């Protein structure tokens, strides 16, 4: 029993405690854009050969630049999508090589996840990677040290758009209620991760188009993470 208690305490100190402290106090992370700078659309978990391409087409249609946190193993399988993403003027950041929580990674494993993903991205873009968002927003006690070469980006609004029902019933209303300024919005262009619905991105894109059309009519300014 004592051994289990010690192990639990060590796990909490390695995972939950640093995550809470970093997210609550904002240590070393960005959760909002600068005042009056606009809205930053960000997308996690791709690239996906079907939905990311649809999303890029939509963003091009409405002349919106966004920021993508990509999974390195998927980058390796879909380099042409990353090249187009880069050519279209979007920002590309790290979201681990595998969609795995930092809570179960050793320092060596976390460093490897970051390095392999950066390498996969730079092979496509020929540019330095600046931004990082850990899957699920999970940190461990070594994350601040190992990610010191990147800007760590969180979010001000998250919508649960990895579920089809949420996309169909709630997403558009939630998007409409976000502020026109200072927001970092988190959406997902791949439904292949743990707990996600495979077809959720299709419904997300449908609602996003309505939101973009309405936002453009209102004069909302969209920015990338380079602008904040």
Buried (B, 14 or more C-beta within 10 A) or exposed (E): EEEEEEEEEEEEEBBBBBBEEBBEEEEBBBBBBEEEBBBBBBBBBBBBEBBBBBBBEBBBEBEBBBBBBBBBBBBBEBBEBBBBBBEEBBBBBBBBBBBBBBBEBEEEBBBBBBBBBBBBBEEBBEEEBBBBBBBBBBBBBBBBEBBEEBBBBBBBBBBEBBBBEBBBEBBBEBBEEBEEBBBBBBBBBBBBBEEBBBEBBBBBBBBBBEBBEEBBEEEBBBBBBEBB
